């Protein structure tokens, strides 16, 4: 039986052959995703505040939710006559639709700004955005694409790259007993 004196070097990794870290792990990428998270969070928070208090941007003071206005009535009642117009016209101004819509805006906005619950926020926010997209079918400027779908994709991307960890409470939130027990809350 012959004995080999050759050393097996295949398992060694040469320092100059190390692959660079994925782009999403670079500090610059983490901060860009964090900035996108904060910006999109502000979009949701602002919509909630404007509809609640009638700050005069999209919602006049007289139509504020706290003064008896409906956050869904104007948008859904005046939605184009697309394939789902009947459904949306029927739920426009209904109390449960108003509460769900406002809870969605507030919850997704708070989660994004704080950097917690990114998976749940991505799921709920993407669903809300796709529903808003479907209420205005067909979109005014394209056959199918509009900002609602783009925001939905960005939301999912934010959750996939753990965007809440940079400039947010994501790492702290992920270490809580609640999130360790129910990882979908991450």
C-alpha positions in Angstrom: 0.0 0.0 0.0 1.4 3.3 -1.0 1.4 6.3 1.4 0.7 9.6 -0.1 2.9 12.4 1.1 0.9 15.1 -0.7 -1.0 17.4 1.7 -4.6 18.1 0.9 -4.8 21.9 0.5 -8.2 22.0 -1.1 -9.8 22.7 2.3 -7.7 25.8 2.9 -9.1 29.2 1.8 -6.5 31.6 0.6 -6.9 35.1 2.0 -6.8 36.8 -1.4 -9.7 34.6 -2.6 -12.3 35.6 0.0 -15.5 36.7 -1.6 -16.6 40.2 -0.6 -19.6 40.5 1.8 -22.9 40.7 0.0 -23.9 44.2 -0.8 -26.8 44.2 1.7 -24.3 43.6 4.5 -22.2 46.6 3.8 -22.6 49.6 6.2 -23.6 51.9 3.3 -26.3 49.5 2.1 -27.7 49.0 5.7 -28.1 52.8 6.0 -29.7 53.2 2.6 -32.2 50.5 3.5 -32.8 52.2 6.9 -33.4 55.5 5.1 -35.9 53.8 2.8 -37.6 52.3 5.8 -37.8 55.6 7.6 -39.1 57.4 4.5 -41.7 54.8 3.8 -42.7 54.8 7.5 -43.2 58.5 7.3 -45.5 58.0 4.3 -47.8 55.8 6.4 -47.5 57.9 9.5 -48.3 61.1 7.6 -51.3 59.5 5.9 -52.6 58.4 9.3 -52.1 61.9 10.9 -53.6 63.8 8.0 -56.7 61.6 7.8 -57.1 61.6 11.6 -56.7 65.3 12.2 -57.5 66.8 8.8 -54.2 68.6 8.5 -55.2 70.0 5.2 -52.8 68.2 2.9 -55.1 65.6 1.4 -57.8 65.7 4.1 -59.5 69.0 4.8 -60.1 69.8 8.5 -63.9 69.4 8.1 -63.4 65.7 7.0 -61.0 64.7 9.8 -61.7 61.3 11.3 -61.8 62.8 14.8 -64.6 65.1 13.6 -66.7 62.3 12.2 -65.2 62.1 8.7 -64.4 58.8 7.0 -60.9 58.0 6.0 -62.1 55.6 3.3 -65.1 57.4 2.0 -63.5 59.9 -0.3 -60.9 57.6 -1.9 -63.1 54.5 -2.3 -66.3 56.2 -3.3 -64.5 58.1 -6.1 -62.4 55.2 -7.2 -62.4 54.7 -11.0 -64.9 52.2 -12.5 -62.4 49.4 -12.6 -63.1 45.7 -12.1 -63.4 46.0 -8.3 -65.2 49.3 -8.1 -68.4 47.8 -6.8 -66.7 46.1 -3.9 -64.8 49.2 -2.9 -67.8 51.5 -3.3 -69.8 49.2 -1.0 -67.2 49.4 1.8 -66.5 53.1 1.5 -67.3 54.9 4.7 -68.2 51.7 6.6 -66.9 51.9 10.2 -65.0 48.5 10.2 -63.3 49.5 6.9 -62.3 52.9 8.4 -60.9 51.3 11.5 -59.0 48.6 9.7 -57.5 51.1 7.2 -56.5 53.5 10.0 -55.1 50.7 12.2 -53.1 49.5 9.1 -51.7 53.0 8.4 -50.7 53.5 12.1 -49.4 50.0 12.7 -47.3 49.8 9.6 -46.1 53.3 10.0 -45.0 52.8 13.6 -43.3 49.5 12.9 -41.3 51.0 10.0 -40.3 54.1 11.9 -39.3 52.1 15.0 -37.7 49.2 12.9 -39.7 46.5 14.7 -42.1 43.9 13.4 -40.7 44.3 9.9 -42.2 40.9 8.7 -45.7 41.7 10.0 -45.4 45.3 8.7 -44.3 44.1 5.3 -47.2 41.6 5.0 -49.9 44.0 6.3 -48.5 47.0 4.4 -48.1 45.1 1.1 -51.7 43.8 1.4 -53.0 47.4 2.2 -51.0 48.8 -0.8 -52.1 46.1 -3.2 -55.7 46.7 -2.2 -55.3 50.5 -2.7 -53.7 49.7 -6.1 -56.6 47.4 -7.0 -59.1 50.2 -6.1 -57.8 52.5 -8.8 -57.5 49.9 -11.6 -56.5 50.7 -14.3 -53.8 53.1 -13.1 -53.8 56.5 -14.7 -50.2 56.5 -16.0 -49.5 52.9 -16.8 -51.2 49.6 -17.9 -50.7 48.1 -14.4 -47.8 49.6 -12.5 -48.1 52.4 -10.0 -46.5 53.6 -6.8 -48.6 51.3 -4.6 -47.0 48.2 -6.2 -43.5 49.7 -5.9 -44.0 50.5 -2.3 -45.3 47.0 -1.7 -42.1 45.5 -3.2 -39.9 47.9 -1.2 -41.7 46.9 2.0 -41.0 43.2 1.3 -37.4 44.1 0.6 -37.1 46.0 3.9 -38.2 42.9 5.8 -35.9 40.6 3.8 -32.8 42.6 4.6 -33.7 43.3 8.2 -33.8 47.0 7.6 -35.0 47.6 11.2 -31.6 46.7 12.6 -29.9 49.9 11.3 -31.2 53.1 12.9 -34.0 51.2 14.5 -34.9 48.9 17.3 -34.8 45.7 15.2 -32.0 44.0 17.0 -33.4 44.7 20.4 -36.9 43.6 19.2 -35.6 40.4 17.7 -34.0 39.4 21.0 -37.2 39.7 23.0 -38.9 36.5 24.3 -42.0 37.3 22.4 -40.2 37.4 19.0 -38.1 34.4 19.8 -41.3 32.5 20.5 -43.2 33.9 17.5 -40.6 34.6 14.8 -43.1 36.0 12.3 -43.2 39.1 14.6 -39.5 39.9 13.7 
